[in-house]
Amino acid sequence: MRLIERGSGSPRVAVVGGIHGDEPAGEIIVERLIADLSVDSGTVQLLIANEPALAAGTRYTETDLNRAFPGDPDSDDYEAVLATRVMQVLKGADAVLAIHTSRSVPPPFAIFSELTEPVRRTVTALPSEYVMDASGLRSTTMDSMLANTVSIEAGKQGSEGAVEFGLECVHAFLRAHGVLHDREPTFTPKQLIKASEEVPKGGGEPRLYYRNFEEIPEGAVFAEDDEYTHRVESEGIVPILASEHGYEDIFGLYGEFDGILEPPEGAANDATEDASPNGEEGTGTGRNVARTDANGNVGTSPEADGS
Ligand SMILES: [Zn+2]
């Protein structure tokens, strides 16, 4: 674990990269911040989490760090002990942003487990359209165990686009929390997706038929292999982190559109990027959201992995 602090006093916010060793964007971004960042107000903690996994280019060395929170100081697993140390140094932070990437080209999206006011502030400031509410899922991820944490899926693993988009996210995050004063923060409503369940994978050749955040028609098959045929029996279900080969035992998650997450009260909405001449706000569940990823691609493969 590598921790560098910039600035002093409050607020104290943190940017975390390298939770997964096979996702280089987070480490690159934190290294750039260590080299370049000048803090206008408060403290920024810059953390590169899993250095041995990054050196090996593997997701983890002994156990998945993002399934090991809050950690166990007595464990034999490197990542379980590491999770404890990460919790110790970041505990009490006013806001935390953790950077992840995925194996393919889903639209970038943010993830939270508990909607605190700092979390609302972070996600509505980020330049991604989608926000996943993971409160109904497992509680061993960093965003579920460390208060005020948001994770961002910044783009395709290993791509320059993910680094650029991730950096854009970090700057928006730092502005939103008053740490960077180079320009006014902007806040926009986001499409909320509530993650509901994991979709199990059995064996044989896995096949996926729908992309991330693409609504699966009622009665259609989302995914299948030799063991499972996952037919969707209700309306409004969308895949999240859908992947044929990204995970050993799941195809990804099912989620449902869950309305719009509005910016914090009193935060000025960004009017400059609104294409509507009347400044009409994009509210309501029928809101048309972008489906492009960080590279500007329109997602041609359902393959994805990350978080
Ligand atoms: Zn990750």
Boltz pocket constraint, residues with backbone or C-beta under 6 A from the ligand:
constraints:
  - pocket:
      binder: B
      contacts: [[A, 19], [A, 20], [A, 23], [A, 99], [A, 100], [A, 101], [A, 306], [A, 307]]
      max_distance: 6.0
